[in-house]
Amino acid sequence: MSEAKWYVVHTYSGYENKVKANIEKTIENRHLEDQILEVRVPLQDVVEMRNGAAKQVQKKMFPGYVLLNMVMNDDTWYVVRNTRGVTGFVGPGSKPVPLTEEEMLPLGIKKEDIQVDFAEGDMVVVTGGAWKDTAGVISALSTQKQTVTINVELFGRETPVEISFADIKKA
């Protein structure tokens, strides 16, 4: 499988959050979590003067655009392109062009190489979240999503649970 890259999708102005929600729902329904990793509407903090008072609000950096971190293939292209509110990918013709590292820097999105001290088969303890103090064995590790899947016992059955790297430690 090829590596995930950031792509820009053009939407109807004002529909960015609705498109984001629609794409996330489709990802869940079609089980594309491993191919479309993140959907983002970039926001920036702006100070507005209203009635003589300074108020800090969040505004969209790029109205009419949504960023996607995804592995480009026919399935993902079709899913995103046919989402209600999407007018198309940014790029010449029908071929989307991924953003370069230089284009990603001003957005505050960095490519991070995270070194972890655990691997598949290791015993870990959850340190935060709903599964705090639960122990489990790592069955899958995703460095792109920065999560591990561990099996925990729930109602007498082994159940896979996805947990962030930040919420676990080696037992």
C-alpha atoms as a printed R data frame, in Angstrom:
    type eleno elety resid chain resno       x       y       z
1   ATOM     1    CA   MET     A     1   0.000   0.000   0.000
2   ATOM     2    CA   SER     A     2   1.310   3.482  -0.819
3   ATOM     3    CA   GLU     A     3   1.881   6.177   1.768
4   ATOM     4    CA   ALA     A     4  -0.830   8.605   2.876
5   ATOM     5    CA   LYS     A     5  -0.459  12.183   1.631
6   ATOM     6    CA   TRP     A     6  -2.391  15.402   2.200
7   ATOM     7    CA   TYR     A     7  -4.860  16.432  -0.497
8   ATOM     8    CA   VAL     A     8  -7.093  19.480  -0.821
9   ATOM     9    CA   VAL     A     9 -10.782  19.174  -1.677
10  ATOM    10    CA   HIS     A    10 -12.854  22.108  -2.947
11  ATOM    11    CA   THR     A    11 -16.317  22.428  -1.396
12  ATOM    12    CA   TYR     A    12 -19.235  24.808  -1.513
13  ATOM    13    CA   SER     A    13 -18.335  27.791   0.674
14  ATOM    14    CA   GLY     A    14 -19.909  27.434   4.099
15  ATOM    15    CA   TYR     A    15 -20.254  23.654   3.758
16  ATOM    16    CA   GLU     A    16 -16.759  22.743   4.982
17  ATOM    17    CA   ASN     A    17 -17.860  21.272   8.328
18  ATOM    18    CA   LYS     A    18 -20.787  19.449   6.728
19  ATOM    19    CA   VAL     A    19 -18.455  17.922   4.103
20  ATOM    20    CA   LYS     A    20 -16.025  16.930   6.877
21  ATOM    21    CA   ALA     A    21 -18.854  15.216   8.784
22  ATOM    22    CA   ASN     A    22 -20.135  13.484   5.623
23  ATOM    23    CA   ILE     A    23 -16.668  12.170   4.707
24  ATOM    24    CA   GLU     A    24 -16.060  10.931   8.264
25  ATOM    25    CA   LYS     A    25 -19.437   9.137   8.238
26  ATOM    26    CA   THR     A    26 -18.614   7.517   4.883
27  ATOM    27    CA   ILE     A    27 -15.169   6.435   6.176
28  ATOM    28    CA   GLU     A    28 -16.888   4.728   9.108
29  ATOM    29    CA   ASN     A    29 -19.604   3.097   6.967
30  ATOM    30    CA   ARG     A    30 -17.214   1.789   4.299
31  ATOM    31    CA   HIS     A    31 -14.452   0.867   6.779
32  ATOM    32    CA   LEU     A    32 -11.837   3.077   5.090
33  ATOM    33    CA   GLU     A    33 -10.185   4.143   8.373
34  ATOM    34    CA   ASP     A    34  -6.838   2.756   7.204
35  ATOM    35    CA   GLN     A    35  -6.982   4.639   3.877
36  ATOM    36    CA   ILE     A    36  -8.507   8.020   4.774
37  ATOM    37    CA   LEU     A    37  -6.705   8.876   8.003
38  ATOM    38    CA   GLU     A    38  -7.746  12.445   8.761
39  ATOM    39    CA   VAL     A    39 -10.195  15.088   7.562
40  ATOM    40    CA   ARG     A    40  -9.402  18.640   8.599
41  ATOM    41    CA   VAL     A    41 -10.875  22.127   8.191
42  ATOM    42    CA   PRO     A    42  -7.903  24.404   9.052
43  ATOM    43    CA   LEU     A    43  -8.850  27.145  11.519
44  ATOM    44    CA   GLN     A    44  -6.944  30.149  12.820
45  ATOM    45    CA   ASP     A    45  -7.508  32.349  15.872
46  ATOM    46    CA   VAL     A    46  -8.443  35.918  14.960
47  ATOM    47    CA   VAL     A    47  -9.138  38.864  17.273
48  ATOM    48    CA   GLU     A    48 -12.272  40.743  16.218
49  ATOM    49    CA   MET     A    49 -13.421  44.112  17.532
50  ATOM    50    CA   ARG     A    50 -17.131  44.019  18.358
51  ATOM    51    CA   ASN     A    51 -18.868  46.887  20.165
52  ATOM    52    CA   GLY     A    52 -15.498  48.211  21.316
53  ATOM    53    CA   ALA     A    53 -14.447  44.880  22.850
54  ATOM    54    CA   ALA     A    54 -11.759  42.572  21.508
55  ATOM    55    CA   LYS     A    55 -13.057  39.040  21.056
56  ATOM    56    CA   GLN     A    56 -11.022  36.026  19.977
57  ATOM    57    CA   VAL     A    57 -12.776  33.834  17.400
58  ATOM    58    CA   GLN     A    58 -11.781  30.977  15.114
59  ATOM    59    CA   LYS     A    59 -12.057  31.561  11.380
60  ATOM    60    CA   LYS     A    60 -11.431  29.185   8.502
61  ATOM    61    CA   MET     A    61  -7.975  29.593   6.976
62  ATOM    62    CA   PHE     A    62  -9.252  28.540   3.551
63  ATOM    63    CA   PRO     A    63 -13.016  29.019   3.144
64  ATOM    64    CA   GLY     A    64 -14.327  26.487   0.645
65  ATOM    65    CA   TYR     A    65 -11.541  23.931   1.204
66  ATOM    66    CA   VAL     A    66 -11.082  20.782   3.295
67  ATOM    67    CA   LEU     A    67  -7.766  18.937   3.829
68  ATOM    68    CA   LEU     A    68  -7.586  15.137   3.688
69  ATOM    69    CA   ASN     A    69  -4.745  12.861   4.792
70  ATOM    70    CA   MET     A    70  -5.338   9.779   2.677
71  ATOM    71    CA   VAL     A    71  -3.924   7.023   0.516
72  ATOM    72    CA   MET     A    72  -5.003   7.898  -3.017
73  ATOM    73    CA   ASN     A    73  -6.610   5.063  -4.951
74  ATOM    74    CA   ASP     A    74  -9.759   4.581  -7.029
75  ATOM    75    CA   ASP     A    75 -11.938   3.757  -3.995
76  ATOM    76    CA   THR     A    76 -10.887   6.733  -1.874
77  ATOM    77    CA   TRP     A    77 -11.021   9.100  -4.851
78  ATOM    78    CA   TYR     A    78 -14.567   7.933  -5.664
79  ATOM    79    CA   VAL     A    79 -15.774   8.190  -2.058
80  ATOM    80    CA   VAL     A    80 -14.452  11.733  -1.562
81  ATOM    81    CA   ARG     A    81 -15.362  12.997  -5.035
82  ATOM    82    CA   ASN     A    82 -18.977  11.799  -4.711
83  ATOM    83    CA   THR     A    83 -19.522  13.205  -1.213
84  ATOM    84    CA   ARG     A    84 -22.351  15.749  -1.109
85  ATOM    85    CA   GLY     A    85 -20.909  19.277  -1.089
86  ATOM    86    CA   VAL     A    86 -17.560  18.347  -2.700
87  ATOM    87    CA   THR     A    87 -16.947  20.017  -6.053
88  ATOM    88    CA   GLY     A    88 -13.628  18.267  -6.673
89  ATOM    89    CA   PHE     A    89  -9.998  17.764  -5.742
90  ATOM    90    CA   VAL     A    90  -7.518  20.583  -6.249
91  ATOM    91    CA   GLY     A    91  -5.248  19.716  -9.158
92  ATOM    92    CA   PRO     A    92  -5.189  19.678 -12.945
93  ATOM    93    CA   GLY     A    93  -8.121  17.844 -14.527
94  ATOM    94    CA   SER     A    94  -9.279  14.864 -12.507
95  ATOM    95    CA   LYS     A    95  -5.832  13.993 -11.100
96  ATOM    96    CA   PRO     A    96  -5.416  15.228  -7.510
97  ATOM    97    CA   VAL     A    97  -2.009  16.631  -6.545
98  ATOM    98    CA   PRO     A    98  -0.795  16.048  -2.954
99  ATOM    99    CA   LEU     A    99   0.530  18.956  -0.897
100 ATOM   100    CA   THR     A   100   4.307  19.180  -0.510
101 ATOM   101    CA   GLU     A   101   6.100  19.377   2.869
102 ATOM   102    CA   GLU     A   102   6.775  23.095   2.219
103 ATOM   103    CA   GLU     A   103   3.056  23.730   1.665
104 ATOM   104    CA   MET     A   104   2.193  21.868   4.881
105 ATOM   105    CA   LEU     A   105   4.505  23.886   7.185
106 ATOM   106    CA   PRO     A   106   2.362  27.070   7.391
107 ATOM   107    CA   LEU     A   107  -0.655  24.900   8.281
108 ATOM   108    CA   GLY     A   108   1.065  23.561  11.385
109 ATOM   109    CA   ILE     A   109   0.818  19.987  10.129
110 ATOM   110    CA   LYS     A   110   4.157  18.252  10.439
111 ATOM   111    CA   LYS     A   111   5.226  14.798   9.456
112 ATOM   112    CA   GLU     A   112   6.370  13.184  12.663
113 ATOM   113    CA   ASP     A   113   8.444  10.064  13.074
114 ATOM   114    CA   ILE     A   114   7.472   8.654  16.430
115 ATOM   115    CA   GLN     A   115   9.636   6.072  18.117
116 ATOM   116    CA   VAL     A   116   7.696   3.783  20.445
117 ATOM   117    CA   ASP     A   117   9.107   1.307  22.939
118 ATOM   118    CA   PHE     A   118   6.456  -1.348  22.368
119 ATOM   119    CA   ALA     A   119   5.565  -3.742  19.554
120 ATOM   120    CA   GLU     A   120   2.891  -6.259  18.612
121 ATOM   121    CA   GLY     A   121   2.575  -8.954  21.257
122 ATOM   122    CA   ASP     A   122   3.754  -6.700  24.114
123 ATOM   123    CA   MET     A   123   1.710  -6.340  27.283
124 ATOM   124    CA   VAL     A   124   0.632  -2.724  27.939
125 ATOM   125    CA   VAL     A   125  -1.416  -0.845  30.536
126 ATOM   126    CA   VAL     A   126  -3.821   1.951  29.576
127 ATOM   127    CA   THR     A   127  -2.968   5.162  31.484
128 ATOM   128    CA   GLY     A   128  -5.856   7.390  30.406
129 ATOM   129    CA   GLY     A   129  -9.299   7.538  28.870
130 ATOM   130    CA   ALA     A   130 -12.246   5.176  29.302
131 ATOM   131    CA   TRP     A   131 -10.008   2.074  29.539
132 ATOM   132    CA   LYS     A   132  -7.697   3.496  32.261
133 ATOM   133    CA   ASP     A   133  -5.869   0.820  34.319
134 ATOM   134    CA   THR     A   134  -6.822  -1.896  31.818
135 ATOM   135    CA   ALA     A   135  -4.071  -4.277  30.698
136 ATOM   136    CA   GLY     A   136  -3.949  -5.890  27.268
137 ATOM   137    CA   VAL     A   137  -1.745  -7.378  24.589
138 ATOM   138    CA   ILE     A   138  -1.037  -5.300  21.471
139 ATOM   139    CA   SER     A   139  -2.569  -6.996  18.436
140 ATOM   140    CA   ALA     A   140  -1.973  -4.158  15.934
141 ATOM   141    CA   LEU     A   141   0.136  -0.990  15.808
142 ATOM   142    CA   SER     A   142  -0.535   2.004  13.500
143 ATOM   143    CA   THR     A   143   2.212   4.643  13.445
144 ATOM   144    CA   GLN     A   144   0.278   6.767  10.929
145 ATOM   145    CA   LYS     A   145  -2.750   7.044  13.212
146 ATOM   146    CA   GLN     A   146  -0.551   6.861  16.340
147 ATOM   147    CA   THR     A   147  -2.734   4.142  17.859
148 ATOM   148    CA   VAL     A   148  -2.466   0.566  19.043
149 ATOM   149    CA   THR     A   149  -5.178  -2.061  19.079
150 ATOM   150    CA   ILE     A   150  -5.286  -4.143  22.214
151 ATOM   151    CA   ASN     A   151  -7.588  -6.977  23.194
152 ATOM   152    CA   VAL     A   152  -9.488  -6.373  26.426
153 ATOM   153    CA   GLU     A   153 -11.968  -8.626  28.157
154 ATOM   154    CA   LEU     A   154 -15.489  -7.196  27.940
155 ATOM   155    CA   PHE     A   155 -18.502  -9.223  29.125
156 ATOM   156    CA   GLY     A   156 -16.373 -12.369  29.174
157 ATOM   157    CA   ARG     A   157 -15.167 -11.937  25.567
158 ATOM   158    CA   GLU     A   158 -11.968 -10.634  24.022
159 ATOM   159    CA   THR     A   159 -12.745  -7.321  22.313
160 ATOM   160    CA   PRO     A   160 -10.304  -5.253  20.204
161 ATOM   161    CA   VAL     A   161  -9.970  -1.624  21.383
162 ATOM   162    CA   GLU     A   162  -8.038   1.156  19.614
163 ATOM   163    CA   ILE     A   163  -6.044   3.393  21.980
164 ATOM   164    CA   SER     A   164  -3.720   6.353  21.386
165 ATOM   165    CA   PHE     A   165   0.043   6.034  21.938
166 ATOM   166    CA   ALA     A   166  -0.247   8.780  24.570
167 ATOM   167    CA   ASP     A   167  -2.653   6.698  26.679
168 ATOM   168    CA   ILE     A   168  -0.568   3.538  27.128
169 ATOM   169    CA   LYS     A   169   2.658   2.391  28.767
170 ATOM   170    CA   LYS     A   170   4.574  -0.845  28.669
171 ATOM   171    CA   ALA     A   171   3.619  -3.206  31.503
